[in-house]
Amino acid sequence: MNAPSSPVVISYSRTGGIAGFDDHLVVYANGTVQVTRNSGGSTCILTPETQKELDEIFRNAGFAALAETYPAPVPGADYFSYAITYHGKTVRTETTGVPEVLSPVIMALDTLVSGCGRGP
């Protein structure tokens, strides 16, 4: 997949879990979304409304003020590891370490991975 010539707004990865997930999502300023998963890759386009909803979810989470890492308090097998970058700021977390305020962000991005990741 070739990257569009538009700035990256969101980059997200979800790896691990009992099934060995390796999901990656990139959202570009022009609304193009690229998803790569163990099963392959796909591209879709966000509506302007969906782009605004995503921005609002990040704003409501206070993403710019979050710490850079939120590790799990106790290590565990089969945890998910998450890396979320929004407008250049990256936050890393893992299962049981996800702050409550970040949960809506992860849920929205997981939904986008699942929806766009099915292919055209």
C-alpha positions as CSV (number, residue, x, y, z in Angstrom):
1,M,0.0,0.0,0.0
2,N,1.3,3.4,-0.9
3,A,0.9,6.2,1.7
4,P,-1.2,9.2,0.5
5,S,0.6,12.5,0.2
6,S,-1.2,13.9,3.2
7,P,0.1,14.5,6.8
8,V,-0.5,11.7,9.3
9,V,-3.0,12.7,12.0
10,I,-3.3,9.4,13.9
11,S,-1.1,6.3,14.0
12,Y,-2.2,3.3,16.1
13,S,-0.9,-0.1,16.8
14,R,-2.5,-3.0,18.8
15,T,-0.3,-6.0,19.3
16,G,-0.4,-9.1,21.4
17,G,-3.3,-10.8,23.0
18,I,-4.0,-14.5,23.1
19,A,-4.6,-14.5,19.3
20,G,-1.3,-12.7,18.5
21,F,-2.8,-9.5,17.1
22,D,-0.6,-7.2,15.0
23,D,-2.9,-4.4,13.9
24,H,-1.8,-1.1,12.6
25,L,-3.8,1.9,11.6
26,V,-2.8,5.2,10.0
27,V,-5.3,8.1,9.5
28,Y,-4.2,10.9,7.2
29,A,-5.4,14.5,7.2
30,N,-7.3,13.9,3.9
31,G,-9.4,11.2,5.6
32,T,-7.6,8.2,4.1
33,V,-7.2,5.3,6.5
34,Q,-4.8,2.5,6.0
35,V,-5.1,-0.7,8.1
36,T,-2.7,-3.6,8.1
37,R,-3.5,-6.7,10.1
38,N,-2.2,-10.3,10.2
39,S,-4.8,-11.1,7.5
40,G,-3.6,-8.3,5.1
41,G,-4.3,-4.6,4.5
42,S,-7.0,-2.3,3.4
43,T,-7.8,1.3,2.8
44,C,-10.9,3.3,3.4
45,I,-12.0,6.9,3.6
46,L,-13.5,8.7,6.6
47,T,-16.4,11.1,6.3
48,P,-15.7,14.6,7.5
49,E,-18.2,13.9,10.3
50,T,-16.2,10.8,11.4
51,Q,-13.0,12.8,11.4
52,K,-14.6,15.4,13.6
53,E,-15.8,12.7,16.0
54,L,-12.3,11.2,16.2
55,D,-10.8,14.6,17.0
56,E,-13.5,15.2,19.7
57,I,-12.7,11.8,21.3
58,F,-9.0,12.7,21.5
59,R,-9.8,16.2,22.9
60,N,-12.2,14.8,25.5
61,A,-9.5,12.4,26.6
62,G,-7.1,15.3,27.1
63,F,-4.6,13.4,24.9
64,A,-2.1,16.2,24.7
65,A,-1.8,16.2,28.6
66,L,-1.4,12.4,29.0
67,A,1.8,10.8,30.1
68,E,3.9,9.0,27.5
69,T,3.5,5.6,29.1
70,Y,1.0,3.7,31.1
71,P,2.4,0.2,31.8
72,A,0.3,-2.6,33.3
73,P,0.7,-2.5,37.1
74,V,1.4,-6.3,37.0
75,P,3.0,-8.0,34.0
76,G,0.8,-10.6,32.3
77,A,0.8,-13.0,29.4
78,D,-1.5,-12.3,26.5
79,Y,-1.8,-8.6,27.3
80,F,-2.4,-6.1,24.4
81,S,0.2,-3.4,23.9
82,Y,-1.0,-0.1,22.4
83,A,0.9,2.7,20.8
84,I,-1.2,5.8,19.9
85,T,0.1,8.8,18.1
86,Y,-2.1,11.9,17.6
87,H,-0.7,15.0,16.0
88,G,2.9,13.9,16.8
89,K,2.3,12.9,20.5
90,T,2.7,9.3,21.3
91,V,1.2,7.4,24.3
92,R,2.0,3.8,25.0
93,T,0.0,1.5,27.3
94,E,-1.0,-2.1,27.8
95,T,-3.9,-4.1,29.1
96,T,-4.7,-3.3,32.8
97,G,-2.6,-0.1,32.5
98,V,-5.0,1.8,30.2
99,P,-6.2,5.0,32.1
100,E,-10.0,5.3,32.1
101,V,-9.8,8.5,30.1
102,L,-8.0,6.7,27.2
103,S,-10.5,3.9,26.9
104,P,-12.8,5.7,24.5
105,V,-9.9,6.5,22.2
106,I,-8.8,2.8,22.1
107,M,-12.4,1.7,21.6
108,A,-12.9,4.1,18.6
109,L,-9.6,3.1,17.0
110,D,-10.3,-0.6,17.5
111,T,-13.7,-0.1,15.8
112,L,-12.0,1.7,12.9
113,V,-9.5,-1.1,12.6
114,S,-12.3,-3.7,12.5
115,G,-14.5,-1.7,10.2
116,C,-11.8,-0.7,7.7
117,G,-9.7,-3.8,8.2
118,R,-12.4,-6.0,6.6
119,G,-11.5,-4.6,3.2
120,P,-13.4,-2.7,0.6
